[in-house]
Amino acid sequence: MARYELRVKPSVAKDLRGIPQADVRSILERIEALRDDPRAAGCEKLAGGSELYRARQGVYRIVYAILDAQVIVEVVRVGHRGEVYRSR
């Protein structure tokens, strides 16, 4: 399997500011792991016809899109499981 290019939206930096530093490290490691396998165990496609996926990291969720044609994983949002799916 090809190694995916990783793109992170600028808004993700804002999302990470409100998360404790210890958790941020584990979230960033999980994001980096998406390069090798964006559809790993524990990653699921979001319902509702969306092309977005989510990865669990403790009580936090990483929401991302997989662009197979361009071999890109784009992280669009990171947040607490109770708030990450709400629109801004």
PyMOL Python script that loads the backbone (N, CA, C, O; Angstrom):
from pymol import cmd

cmd.read_pdbstr("""\
ATOM      1  N   MET A   1       0.842  -1.170   0.000  1.00  0.00           N
ATOM      2  CA  MET A   1       0.000   0.000   0.000  1.00  0.00           C
ATOM      3  C   MET A   1       0.891   1.239   0.000  1.00  0.00           C
ATOM      4  O   MET A   1       1.915   1.273   0.682  1.00  0.00           O
ATOM      5  N   ALA A   2       0.506   2.239  -0.754  1.00  0.00           N
ATOM      6  CA  ALA A   2       1.279   3.480  -0.845  1.00  0.00           C
ATOM      7  C   ALA A   2       1.151   4.295   0.441  1.00  0.00           C
ATOM      8  O   ALA A   2       0.131   4.243   1.129  1.00  0.00           O
ATOM      9  N   ARG A   3       2.187   5.034   0.743  1.00  0.00           N
ATOM     10  CA  ARG A   3       2.166   5.921   1.897  1.00  0.00           C
ATOM     11  C   ARG A   3       1.451   7.210   1.484  1.00  0.00           C
ATOM     12  O   ARG A   3       1.836   7.855   0.509  1.00  0.00           O
ATOM     13  N   TYR A   4       0.425   7.572   2.221  1.00  0.00           N
ATOM     14  CA  TYR A   4      -0.391   8.732   1.895  1.00  0.00           C
ATOM     15  C   TYR A   4       0.292  10.028   2.325  1.00  0.00           C
ATOM     16  O   TYR A   4       1.003  10.070   3.329  1.00  0.00           O
ATOM     17  N   GLU A   5       0.062  11.082   1.546  1.00  0.00           N
ATOM     18  CA  GLU A   5       0.505  12.419   1.944  1.00  0.00           C
ATOM     19  C   GLU A   5      -0.471  12.898   3.016  1.00  0.00           C
ATOM     20  O   GLU A   5      -1.670  12.629   2.934  1.00  0.00           O
ATOM     21  N   LEU A   6       0.032  13.592   3.999  1.00  0.00           N
ATOM     22  CA  LEU A   6      -0.800  14.061   5.101  1.00  0.00           C
ATOM     23  C   LEU A   6      -0.988  15.567   4.994  1.00  0.00           C
ATOM     24  O   LEU A   6      -0.015  16.319   4.946  1.00  0.00           O
ATOM     25  N   ARG A   7      -2.237  16.002   4.956  1.00  0.00           N
ATOM     26  CA  ARG A   7      -2.567  17.427   4.966  1.00  0.00           C
ATOM     27  C   ARG A   7      -3.441  17.702   6.183  1.00  0.00           C
ATOM     28  O   ARG A   7      -4.333  16.921   6.514  1.00  0.00           O
ATOM     29  N   VAL A   8      -3.170  18.823   6.842  1.00  0.00           N
ATOM     30  CA  VAL A   8      -3.918  19.191   8.037  1.00  0.00           C
ATOM     31  C   VAL A   8      -4.449  20.606   7.840  1.00  0.00           C
ATOM     32  O   VAL A   8      -3.683  21.531   7.569  1.00  0.00           O
ATOM     33  N   LYS A   9      -5.760  20.769   7.976  1.00  0.00           N
ATOM     34  CA  LYS A   9      -6.344  22.106   7.843  1.00  0.00           C
ATOM     35  C   LYS A   9      -5.826  23.016   8.948  1.00  0.00           C
ATOM     36  O   LYS A   9      -5.585  22.545  10.060  1.00  0.00           O
ATOM     37  N   PRO A  10      -5.648  24.300   8.675  1.00  0.00           N
ATOM     38  CA  PRO A  10      -5.171  25.240   9.700  1.00  0.00           C
ATOM     39  C   PRO A  10      -6.072  25.296  10.934  1.00  0.00           C
ATOM     40  O   PRO A  10      -5.590  25.577  12.031  1.00  0.00           O
ATOM     41  N   SER A  11      -7.347  25.038  10.778  1.00  0.00           N
ATOM     42  CA  SER A  11      -8.272  25.077  11.911  1.00  0.00           C
ATOM     43  C   SER A  11      -7.983  23.982  12.937  1.00  0.00           C
ATOM     44  O   SER A  11      -8.400  24.094  14.090  1.00  0.00           O
ATOM     45  N   VAL A  12      -7.275  22.929  12.534  1.00  0.00           N
ATOM     46  CA  VAL A  12      -6.942  21.847  13.456  1.00  0.00           C
ATOM     47  C   VAL A  12      -5.997  22.352  14.548  1.00  0.00           C
ATOM     48  O   VAL A  12      -6.071  21.890  15.687  1.00  0.00           O
ATOM     49  N   ALA A  13      -5.118  23.286  14.217  1.00  0.00           N
ATOM     50  CA  ALA A  13      -4.222  23.868  15.226  1.00  0.00           C
ATOM     51  C   ALA A  13      -5.036  24.534  16.327  1.00  0.00           C
ATOM     52  O   ALA A  13      -4.688  24.426  17.503  1.00  0.00           O
ATOM     53  N   LYS A  14      -6.102  25.213  15.964  1.00  0.00           N
ATOM     54  CA  LYS A  14      -6.992  25.838  16.956  1.00  0.00           C
ATOM     55  C   LYS A  14      -7.686  24.763  17.793  1.00  0.00           C
ATOM     56  O   LYS A  14      -7.843  24.911  19.005  1.00  0.00           O
ATOM     57  N   ASP A  15      -8.094  23.691  17.136  1.00  0.00           N
ATOM     58  CA  ASP A  15      -8.752  22.597  17.854  1.00  0.00           C
ATOM     59  C   ASP A  15      -7.827  22.011  18.921  1.00  0.00           C
ATOM     60  O   ASP A  15      -8.278  21.675  20.016  1.00  0.00           O
ATOM     61  N   LEU A  16      -6.551  21.889  18.608  1.00  0.00           N
ATOM     62  CA  LEU A  16      -5.587  21.264  19.519  1.00  0.00           C
ATOM     63  C   LEU A  16      -5.225  22.155  20.705  1.00  0.00           C
ATOM     64  O   LEU A  16      -4.770  21.646  21.730  1.00  0.00           O
ATOM     65  N   ARG A  17      -5.412  23.452  20.594  1.00  0.00           N
ATOM     66  CA  ARG A  17      -5.058  24.374  21.683  1.00  0.00           C
ATOM     67  C   ARG A  17      -5.823  24.099  22.968  1.00  0.00           C
ATOM     68  O   ARG A  17      -5.291  24.322  24.056  1.00  0.00           O
ATOM     69  N   GLY A  18      -7.031  23.631  22.873  1.00  0.00           N
ATOM     70  CA  GLY A  18      -7.855  23.400  24.057  1.00  0.00           C
ATOM     71  C   GLY A  18      -7.704  22.014  24.659  1.00  0.00           C
ATOM     72  O   GLY A  18      -8.427  21.662  25.591  1.00  0.00           O
ATOM     73  N   ILE A  19      -6.774  21.224  24.139  1.00  0.00           N
ATOM     74  CA  ILE A  19      -6.592  19.848  24.595  1.00  0.00           C
ATOM     75  C   ILE A  19      -5.305  19.768  25.410  1.00  0.00           C
ATOM     76  O   ILE A  19      -4.301  20.363  25.017  1.00  0.00           O
ATOM     77  N   PRO A  20      -5.304  19.045  26.545  1.00  0.00           N
ATOM     78  CA  PRO A  20      -4.089  18.900  27.358  1.00  0.00           C
ATOM     79  C   PRO A  20      -2.912  18.357  26.540  1.00  0.00           C
ATOM     80  O   PRO A  20      -3.100  17.520  25.658  1.00  0.00           O
ATOM     81  N   GLN A  21      -1.707  18.834  26.833  1.00  0.00           N
ATOM     82  CA  GLN A  21      -0.507  18.504  26.067  1.00  0.00           C
ATOM     83  C   GLN A  21      -0.244  17.003  25.961  1.00  0.00           C
ATOM     84  O   GLN A  21       0.159  16.521  24.902  1.00  0.00           O
ATOM     85  N   ALA A  22      -0.465  16.272  27.029  1.00  0.00           N
ATOM     86  CA  ALA A  22      -0.239  14.819  26.992  1.00  0.00           C
ATOM     87  C   ALA A  22      -1.150  14.146  25.956  1.00  0.00           C
ATOM     88  O   ALA A  22      -0.735  13.223  25.256  1.00  0.00           O
ATOM     89  N   ASP A  23      -2.382  14.618  25.873  1.00  0.00           N
ATOM     90  CA  ASP A  23      -3.319  14.057  24.896  1.00  0.00           C
ATOM     91  C   ASP A  23      -2.965  14.498  23.476  1.00  0.00           C
ATOM     92  O   ASP A  23      -3.156  13.741  22.525  1.00  0.00           O
ATOM     93  N   VAL A  24      -2.454  15.715  23.333  1.00  0.00           N
ATOM     94  CA  VAL A  24      -2.078  16.218  22.006  1.00  0.00           C
ATOM     95  C   VAL A  24      -1.000  15.322  21.400  1.00  0.00           C
ATOM     96  O   VAL A  24      -1.045  15.015  20.209  1.00  0.00           O
ATOM     97  N   ARG A  25      -0.038  14.906  22.209  1.00  0.00           N
ATOM     98  CA  ARG A  25       1.027  14.028  21.702  1.00  0.00           C
ATOM     99  C   ARG A  25       0.456  12.733  21.139  1.00  0.00           C
ATOM    100  O   ARG A  25       0.852  12.302  20.056  1.00  0.00           O
ATOM    101  N   SER A  26      -0.459  12.116  21.855  1.00  0.00           N
ATOM    102  CA  SER A  26      -1.033  10.853  21.372  1.00  0.00           C
ATOM    103  C   SER A  26      -1.909  11.078  20.137  1.00  0.00           C
ATOM    104  O   SER A  26      -1.960  10.228  19.248  1.00  0.00           O
ATOM    105  N   ILE A  27      -2.592  12.210  20.082  1.00  0.00           N
ATOM    106  CA  ILE A  27      -3.408  12.536  18.907  1.00  0.00           C
ATOM    107  C   ILE A  27      -2.511  12.719  17.686  1.00  0.00           C
ATOM    108  O   ILE A  27      -2.821  12.209  16.609  1.00  0.00           O
ATOM    109  N   LEU A  28      -1.404  13.441  17.845  1.00  0.00           N
ATOM    110  CA  LEU A  28      -0.489  13.659  16.725  1.00  0.00           C
ATOM    111  C   LEU A  28       0.140  12.351  16.248  1.00  0.00           C
ATOM    112  O   LEU A  28       0.363  12.173  15.051  1.00  0.00           O
ATOM    113  N   GLU A  29       0.426  11.442  17.170  1.00  0.00           N
ATOM    114  CA  GLU A  29       0.948  10.130  16.779  1.00  0.00           C
ATOM    115  C   GLU A  29      -0.091   9.357  15.973  1.00  0.00           C
ATOM    116  O   GLU A  29       0.237   8.695  14.988  1.00  0.00           O
ATOM    117  N   ARG A  30      -1.341   9.449  16.400  1.00  0.00           N
ATOM    118  CA  ARG A  30      -2.428   8.764  15.681  1.00  0.00           C
ATOM    119  C   ARG A  30      -2.611   9.356  14.285  1.00  0.00           C
ATOM    120  O   ARG A  30      -2.821   8.623  13.319  1.00  0.00           O
ATOM    121  N   ILE A  31      -2.530  10.691  14.183  1.00  0.00           N
ATOM    122  CA  ILE A  31      -2.639  11.350  12.880  1.00  0.00           C
ATOM    123  C   ILE A  31      -1.507  10.876  11.967  1.00  0.00           C
ATOM    124  O   ILE A  31      -1.737  10.568  10.798  1.00  0.00           O
ATOM    125  N   GLU A  32      -0.303  10.820  12.494  1.00  0.00           N
ATOM    126  CA  GLU A  32       0.849  10.370  11.700  1.00  0.00           C
ATOM    127  C   GLU A  32       0.656   8.928  11.232  1.00  0.00           C
ATOM    128  O   GLU A  32       1.078   8.583  10.129  1.00  0.00           O
ATOM    129  N   ALA A  33       0.038   8.093  12.036  1.00  0.00           N
ATOM    130  CA  ALA A  33      -0.199   6.699  11.659  1.00  0.00           C
ATOM    131  C   ALA A  33      -1.182   6.572  10.494  1.00  0.00           C
ATOM    132  O   ALA A  33      -1.188   5.556   9.798  1.00  0.00           O
ATOM    133  N   LEU A  34      -2.007   7.592  10.278  1.00  0.00           N
ATOM    134  CA  LEU A  34      -2.959   7.561   9.165  1.00  0.00           C
ATOM    135  C   LEU A  34      -2.247   7.549   7.815  1.00  0.00           C
ATOM    136  O   LEU A  34      -2.825   7.107   6.822  1.00  0.00           O
ATOM    137  N   ARG A  35      -1.002   8.025   7.759  1.00  0.00           N
ATOM    138  CA  ARG A  35      -0.232   8.002   6.507  1.00  0.00           C
ATOM    139  C   ARG A  35      -0.104   6.576   5.968  1.00  0.00           C
ATOM    140  O   ARG A  35      -0.243   6.340   4.768  1.00  0.00           O
ATOM    141  N   ASP A  36       0.161   5.641   6.865  1.00  0.00           N
ATOM    142  CA  ASP A  36       0.410   4.269   6.443  1.00  0.00           C
ATOM    143  C   ASP A  36      -0.861   3.462   6.243  1.00  0.00           C
ATOM    144  O   ASP A  36      -0.919   2.600   5.366  1.00  0.00           O
ATOM    145  N   ASP A  37      -1.878   3.734   7.047  1.00  0.00           N
ATOM    146  CA  ASP A  37      -3.124   2.971   6.940  1.00  0.00           C
ATOM    147  C   ASP A  37      -4.306   3.836   7.372  1.00  0.00           C
ATOM    148  O   ASP A  37      -4.690   3.811   8.541  1.00  0.00           O
ATOM    149  N   PRO A  38      -4.888   4.602   6.443  1.00  0.00           N
ATOM    150  CA  PRO A  38      -6.006   5.477   6.811  1.00  0.00           C
ATOM    151  C   PRO A  38      -7.297   4.732   7.154  1.00  0.00           C
ATOM    152  O   PRO A  38      -8.227   5.324   7.702  1.00  0.00           O
ATOM    153  N   ARG A  39      -7.356   3.464   6.839  1.00  0.00           N
ATOM    154  CA  ARG A  39      -8.551   2.664   7.148  1.00  0.00           C
ATOM    155  C   ARG A  39      -8.217   1.566   8.161  1.00  0.00           C
ATOM    156  O   ARG A  39      -8.699   0.439   8.046  1.00  0.00           O
ATOM    157  N   ALA A  40      -7.404   1.899   9.133  1.00  0.00           N
ATOM    158  CA  ALA A  40      -6.970   0.935  10.151  1.00  0.00           C
ATOM    159  C   ALA A  40      -8.145   0.545  11.048  1.00  0.00           C
ATOM    160  O   ALA A  40      -9.215   1.151  10.989  1.00  0.00           O
ATOM    161  N   ALA A  41      -7.931  -0.458  11.863  1.00  0.00           N
ATOM    162  CA  ALA A  41      -8.957  -0.880  12.815  1.00  0.00           C
ATOM    163  C   ALA A  41      -9.305   0.295  13.723  1.00  0.00           C
ATOM    164  O   ALA A  41      -8.417   1.005  14.196  1.00  0.00           O
ATOM    165  N   GLY A  42     -10.588   0.497  13.963  1.00  0.00           N
ATOM    166  CA  GLY A  42     -11.038   1.603  14.802  1.00  0.00           C
ATOM    167  C   GLY A  42     -11.372   2.855  14.022  1.00  0.00           C
ATOM    168  O   GLY A  42     -11.904   3.809  14.589  1.00  0.00           O
ATOM    169  N   CYS A  43     -11.076   2.876  12.745  1.00  0.00           N
ATOM    170  CA  CYS A  43     -11.421   4.016  11.891  1.00  0.00           C
ATOM    171  C   CYS A  43     -12.693   3.666  11.137  1.00  0.00           C
ATOM    172  O   CYS A  43     -12.787   2.613  10.507  1.00  0.00           O
ATOM    173  N   GLU A  44     -13.666   4.559  11.211  1.00  0.00           N
ATOM    174  CA  GLU A  44     -14.949   4.277  10.580  1.00  0.00           C
ATOM    175  C   GLU A  44     -15.410   5.443   9.730  1.00  0.00           C
ATOM    176  O   GLU A  44     -15.094   6.598  10.013  1.00  0.00           O
ATOM    177  N   LYS A  45     -16.154   5.131   8.693  1.00  0.00           N
ATOM    178  CA  LYS A  45     -16.740   6.158   7.843  1.00  0.00           C
ATOM    179  C   LYS A  45     -17.927   6.774   8.571  1.00  0.00           C
ATOM    180  O   LYS A  45     -18.715   6.061   9.192  1.00  0.00           O
ATOM    181  N   LEU A  46     -18.055   8.092   8.497  1.00  0.00           N
ATOM    182  CA  LEU A  46     -19.173   8.765   9.153  1.00  0.00           C
ATOM    183  C   LEU A  46     -20.459   8.558   8.365  1.00  0.00           C
ATOM    184  O   LEU A  46     -20.437   8.459   7.138  1.00  0.00           O
ATOM    185  N   ALA A  47     -21.560   8.496   9.066  1.00  0.00           N
ATOM    186  CA  ALA A  47     -22.873   8.273   8.455  1.00  0.00           C
ATOM    187  C   ALA A  47     -23.374   9.538   7.776  1.00  0.00           C
ATOM    188  O   ALA A  47     -22.807  10.616   7.953  1.00  0.00           O
ATOM    189  N   GLY A  48     -24.416   9.399   7.016  1.00  0.00           N
ATOM    190  CA  GLY A  48     -25.072  10.550   6.418  1.00  0.00           C
ATOM    191  C   GLY A  48     -24.556  10.906   5.038  1.00  0.00           C
ATOM    192  O   GLY A  48     -24.695  12.052   4.611  1.00  0.00           O
ATOM    193  N   GLY A  49     -23.969   9.966   4.337  1.00  0.00           N
ATOM    194  CA  GLY A  49     -23.508  10.232   2.983  1.00  0.00           C
ATOM    195  C   GLY A  49     -22.218  11.033   2.912  1.00  0.00           C
ATOM    196  O   GLY A  49     -21.786  11.428   1.829  1.00  0.00           O
ATOM    197  N   SER A  50     -21.614  11.269   4.045  1.00  0.00           N
ATOM    198  CA  SER A  50     -20.378  12.038   4.098  1.00  0.00           C
ATOM    199  C   SER A  50     -19.209  11.194   3.612  1.00  0.00           C
ATOM    200  O   SER A  50     -19.231   9.968   3.727  1.00  0.00           O
ATOM    201  N   GLU A  51     -18.204  11.840   3.078  1.00  0.00           N
ATOM    202  CA  GLU A  51     -16.983  11.153   2.664  1.00  0.00           C
ATOM    203  C   GLU A  51     -15.914  11.252   3.748  1.00  0.00           C
ATOM    204  O   GLU A  51     -14.730  11.052   3.481  1.00  0.00           O
ATOM    205  N   LEU A  52     -16.336  11.560   4.964  1.00  0.00           N
ATOM    206  CA  LEU A  52     -15.405  11.726   6.072  1.00  0.00           C
ATOM    207  C   LEU A  52     -15.304  10.443   6.901  1.00  0.00           C
ATOM    208  O   LEU A  52     -16.232   9.636   6.955  1.00  0.00           O
ATOM    209  N   TYR A  53     -14.158  10.287   7.537  1.00  0.00           N
ATOM    210  CA  TYR A  53     -13.893   9.169   8.427  1.00  0.00           C
ATOM    211  C   TYR A  53     -13.541   9.718   9.799  1.00  0.00           C
ATOM    212  O   TYR A  53     -13.247  10.903   9.955  1.00  0.00           O
ATOM    213  N   ARG A  54     -13.577   8.831  10.796  1.00  0.00           N
ATOM    214  CA  ARG A  54     -13.151   9.240  12.123  1.00  0.00           C
ATOM    215  C   ARG A  54     -12.250   8.174  12.720  1.00  0.00           C
ATOM    216  O   ARG A  54     -12.432   6.974  12.515  1.00  0.00           O
ATOM    217  N   ALA A  55     -11.264   8.668  13.473  1.00  0.00           N
ATOM    218  CA  ALA A  55     -10.374   7.777  14.208  1.00  0.00           C
ATOM    219  C   ALA A  55     -10.507   8.138  15.679  1.00  0.00           C
ATOM    220  O   ALA A  55     -10.561   9.316  16.031  1.00  0.00           O
ATOM    221  N   ARG A  56     -10.561   7.138  16.527  1.00  0.00           N
ATOM    222  CA  ARG A  56     -10.686   7.362  17.966  1.00  0.00           C
ATOM    223  C   ARG A  56      -9.306   7.417  18.599  1.00  0.00           C
ATOM    224  O   ARG A  56      -8.426   6.617  18.281  1.00  0.00           O
ATOM    225  N   GLN A  57      -9.133   8.370  19.496  1.00  0.00           N
ATOM    226  CA  GLN A  57      -7.921   8.457  20.305  1.00  0.00           C
ATOM    227  C   GLN A  57      -8.359   8.863  21.702  1.00  0.00           C
ATOM    228  O   GLN A  57      -8.458  10.051  22.011  1.00  0.00           O
ATOM    229  N   GLY A  58      -8.618   7.874  22.539  1.00  0.00           N
ATOM    230  CA  GLY A  58      -9.140   8.152  23.877  1.00  0.00           C
ATOM    231  C   GLY A  58     -10.526   8.759  23.759  1.00  0.00           C
ATOM    232  O   GLY A  58     -11.388   8.215  23.069  1.00  0.00           O
ATOM    233  N   VAL A  59     -10.747   9.889  24.432  1.00  0.00           N
ATOM    234  CA  VAL A  59     -12.047  10.567  24.366  1.00  0.00           C
ATOM    235  C   VAL A  59     -12.102  11.574  23.221  1.00  0.00           C
ATOM    236  O   VAL A  59     -13.082  12.305  23.075  1.00  0.00           O
ATOM    237  N   TYR A  60     -11.052  11.608  22.417  1.00  0.00           N
ATOM    238  CA  TYR A  60     -10.985  12.552  21.299  1.00  0.00           C
ATOM    239  C   TYR A  60     -11.205  11.828  19.979  1.00  0.00           C
ATOM    240  O   TYR A  60     -10.969  10.625  19.863  1.00  0.00           O
ATOM    241  N   ARG A  61     -11.661  12.586  18.987  1.00  0.00           N
ATOM    242  CA  ARG A  61     -11.895  12.046  17.651  1.00  0.00           C
ATOM    243  C   ARG A  61     -11.144  12.891  16.633  1.00  0.00           C
ATOM    244  O   ARG A  61     -11.069  14.114  16.743  1.00  0.00           O
ATOM    245  N   ILE A  62     -10.593  12.205  15.641  1.00  0.00           N
ATOM    246  CA  ILE A  62      -9.904  12.838  14.527  1.00  0.00           C
ATOM    247  C   ILE A  62     -10.800  12.622  13.317  1.00  0.00           C
ATOM    248  O   ILE A  62     -11.062  11.480  12.939  1.00  0.00           O
ATOM    249  N   VAL A  63     -11.270  13.691  12.709  1.00  0.00           N
ATOM    250  CA  VAL A  63     -12.145  13.602  11.544  1.00  0.00           C
ATOM    251  C   VAL A  63     -11.296  13.938  10.322  1.00  0.00           C
ATOM    252  O   VAL A  63     -10.609  14.959  10.297  1.00  0.00           O
ATOM    253  N   TYR A  64     -11.347  13.073   9.311  1.00  0.00           N
ATOM    254  CA  TYR A  64     -10.485  13.252   8.155  1.00  0.00           C
ATOM    255  C   TYR A  64     -11.139  12.713   6.887  1.00  0.00           C
ATOM    256  O   TYR A  64     -12.102  11.948   6.939  1.00  0.00           O
ATOM    257  N   ALA A  65     -10.595  13.131   5.753  1.00  0.00           N
ATOM    258  CA  ALA A  65     -11.048  12.656   4.444  1.00  0.00           C
ATOM    259  C   ALA A  65      -9.911  11.878   3.797  1.00  0.00           C
ATOM    260  O   ALA A  65      -8.739  12.203   3.982  1.00  0.00           O
ATOM    261  N   ILE A  66     -10.264  10.859   3.045  1.00  0.00           N
ATOM    262  CA  ILE A  66      -9.282  10.077   2.304  1.00  0.00           C
ATOM    263  C   ILE A  66      -9.504  10.347   0.817  1.00  0.00           C
ATOM    264  O   ILE A  66     -10.579  10.082   0.279  1.00  0.00           O
ATOM    265  N   LEU A  67      -8.484  10.872   0.173  1.00  0.00           N
ATOM    266  CA  LEU A  67      -8.537  11.138  -1.266  1.00  0.00           C
ATOM    267  C   LEU A  67      -7.641  10.105  -1.945  1.00  0.00           C
ATOM    268  O   LEU A  67      -6.454  10.347  -2.165  1.00  0.00           O
ATOM    269  N   ASP A  68      -8.221   8.953  -2.274  1.00  0.00           N
ATOM    270  CA  ASP A  68      -7.442   7.843  -2.819  1.00  0.00           C
ATOM    271  C   ASP A  68      -6.799   8.174  -4.164  1.00  0.00           C
ATOM    272  O   ASP A  68      -5.673   7.753  -4.430  1.00  0.00           O
ATOM    273  N   ALA A  69      -7.494   8.912  -5.003  1.00  0.00           N
ATOM    274  CA  ALA A  69      -6.958   9.225  -6.334  1.00  0.00           C
ATOM    275  C   ALA A  69      -5.663  10.027  -6.246  1.00  0.00           C
ATOM    276  O   ALA A  69      -4.763   9.851  -7.066  1.00  0.00           O
ATOM    277  N   GLN A  70      -5.570  10.915  -5.239  1.00  0.00           N
ATOM    278  CA  GLN A  70      -4.366  11.736  -5.072  1.00  0.00           C
ATOM    279  C   GLN A  70      -3.437  11.179  -3.996  1.00  0.00           C
ATOM    280  O   GLN A  70      -2.361  11.734  -3.773  1.00  0.00           O
ATOM    281  N   VAL A  71      -3.825  10.109  -3.333  1.00  0.00           N
ATOM    282  CA  VAL A  71      -3.076   9.481  -2.233  1.00  0.00           C
ATOM    283  C   VAL A  71      -2.818  10.508  -1.125  1.00  0.00           C
ATOM    284  O   VAL A  71      -1.679  10.754  -0.729  1.00  0.00           O
ATOM    285  N   ILE A  72      -3.924  11.100  -0.639  1.00  0.00           N
ATOM    286  CA  ILE A  72      -3.862  12.139   0.383  1.00  0.00           C
ATOM    287  C   ILE A  72      -4.838  11.816   1.506  1.00  0.00           C
ATOM    288  O   ILE A  72      -5.951  11.351   1.261  1.00  0.00           O
ATOM    289  N   VAL A  73      -4.409  12.068   2.738  1.00  0.00           N
ATOM    290  CA  VAL A  73      -5.291  12.045   3.904  1.00  0.00           C
ATOM    291  C   VAL A  73      -5.327  13.480   4.409  1.00  0.00           C
ATOM    292  O   VAL A  73      -4.286  14.064   4.710  1.00  0.00           O
ATOM    293  N   GLU A  74      -6.539  14.053   4.504  1.00  0.00           N
ATOM    294  CA  GLU A  74      -6.686  15.435   4.957  1.00  0.00           C
ATOM    295  C   GLU A  74      -7.445  15.462   6.281  1.00  0.00           C
ATOM    296  O   GLU A  74      -8.617  15.091   6.345  1.00  0.00           O
ATOM    297  N   VAL A  75      -6.762  15.904   7.333  1.00  0.00           N
ATOM    298  CA  VAL A  75      -7.381  16.009   8.652  1.00  0.00           C
ATOM    299  C   VAL A  75      -8.156  17.324   8.686  1.00  0.00           C
ATOM    300  O   VAL A  75      -7.595  18.392   8.441  1.00  0.00           O
ATOM    301  N   VAL A  76      -9.466  17.234   8.995  1.00  0.00           N
ATOM    302  CA  VAL A  76     -10.309  18.431   8.962  1.00  0.00           C
ATOM    303  C   VAL A  76     -10.729  18.922  10.338  1.00  0.00           C
ATOM    304  O   VAL A  76     -11.071  20.093  10.498  1.00  0.00           O
ATOM    305  N   ARG A  77     -10.708  18.037  11.341  1.00  0.00           N
ATOM    306  CA  ARG A  77     -11.145  18.463  12.665  1.00  0.00           C
ATOM    307  C   ARG A  77     -10.671  17.482  13.724  1.00  0.00           C
ATOM    308  O   ARG A  77     -10.584  16.279  13.477  1.00  0.00           O
ATOM    309  N   VAL A  78     -10.364  18.008  14.909  1.00  0.00           N
ATOM    310  CA  VAL A  78     -10.001  17.196  16.066  1.00  0.00           C
ATOM    311  C   VAL A  78     -10.748  17.769  17.254  1.00  0.00           C
ATOM    312  O   VAL A  78     -10.798  18.987  17.427  1.00  0.00           O
ATOM    313  N   GLY A  79     -11.330  16.904  18.075  1.00  0.00           N
ATOM    314  CA  GLY A  79     -12.037  17.405  19.247  1.00  0.00           C
ATOM    315  C   GLY A  79     -12.554  16.297  20.142  1.00  0.00           C
ATOM    316  O   GLY A  79     -12.431  15.109  19.844  1.00  0.00           O
ATOM    317  N   HIS A  80     -13.136  16.728  21.248  1.00  0.00           N
ATOM    318  CA  HIS A  80     -13.733  15.802  22.200  1.00  0.00           C
ATOM    319  C   HIS A  80     -14.890  15.079  21.527  1.00  0.00           C
ATOM    320  O   HIS A  80     -15.585  15.655  20.690  1.00  0.00           O
ATOM    321  N   ARG A  81     -15.094  13.836  21.885  1.00  0.00           N
ATOM    322  CA  ARG A  81     -16.106  13.008  21.221  1.00  0.00           C
ATOM    323  C   ARG A  81     -17.509  13.587  21.288  1.00  0.00           C
ATOM    324  O   ARG A  81     -18.325  13.317  20.406  1.00  0.00           O
ATOM    325  N   GLY A  82     -17.808  14.372  22.309  1.00  0.00           N
ATOM    326  CA  GLY A  82     -19.142  14.937  22.445  1.00  0.00           C
ATOM    327  C   GLY A  82     -19.369  16.210  21.651  1.00  0.00           C
ATOM    328  O   GLY A  82     -20.501  16.674  21.512  1.00  0.00           O
ATOM    329  N   GLU A  83     -18.284  16.774  21.132  1.00  0.00           N
ATOM    330  CA  GLU A  83     -18.404  18.060  20.439  1.00  0.00           C
ATOM    331  C   GLU A  83     -17.896  18.076  19.010  1.00  0.00           C
ATOM    332  O   GLU A  83     -18.238  18.985  18.254  1.00  0.00           O
ATOM    333  N   VAL A  84     -17.104  17.113  18.622  1.00  0.00           N
ATOM    334  CA  VAL A  84     -16.418  17.171  17.332  1.00  0.00           C
ATOM    335  C   VAL A  84     -17.364  17.093  16.138  1.00  0.00           C
ATOM    336  O   VAL A  84     -17.040  17.604  15.066  1.00  0.00           O
ATOM    337  N   TYR A  85     -18.516  16.469  16.300  1.00  0.00           N
ATOM    338  CA  TYR A  85     -19.422  16.288  15.170  1.00  0.00           C
ATOM    339  C   TYR A  85     -20.401  17.450  14.989  1.00  0.00           C
ATOM    340  O   TYR A  85     -21.109  17.513  13.984  1.00  0.00           O
ATOM    341  N   ARG A  86     -20.441  18.355  15.944  1.00  0.00           N
ATOM    342  CA  ARG A  86     -21.335  19.518  15.836  1.00  0.00           C
ATOM    343  C   ARG A  86     -20.751  20.531  14.857  1.00  0.00           C
ATOM    344  O   ARG A  86     -19.535  20.697  14.766  1.00  0.00           O
ATOM    345  N   SER A  87     -21.629  21.199  14.133  1.00  0.00           N
ATOM    346  CA  SER A  87     -21.138  22.221  13.200  1.00  0.00           C
ATOM    347  C   SER A  87     -20.692  23.451  13.988  1.00  0.00           C
ATOM    348  O   SER A  87     -21.196  23.734  15.074  1.00  0.00           O
ATOM    349  N   ARG A  88     -19.756  24.156  13.423  1.00  0.00           N
ATOM    350  CA  ARG A  88     -19.175  25.323  14.117  1.00  0.00           C
ATOM    351  C   ARG A  88     -20.049  26.528  14.020  1.00  0.00           C
ATOM    352  O   ARG A  88     -19.704  27.585  14.549  1.00  0.00           O
TER     353      ARG A  88
END
""", "prot")
cmd.dss("prot")
cmd.show_as("cartoon", "prot")
cmd.util.cbc("prot")
cmd.orient("prot")
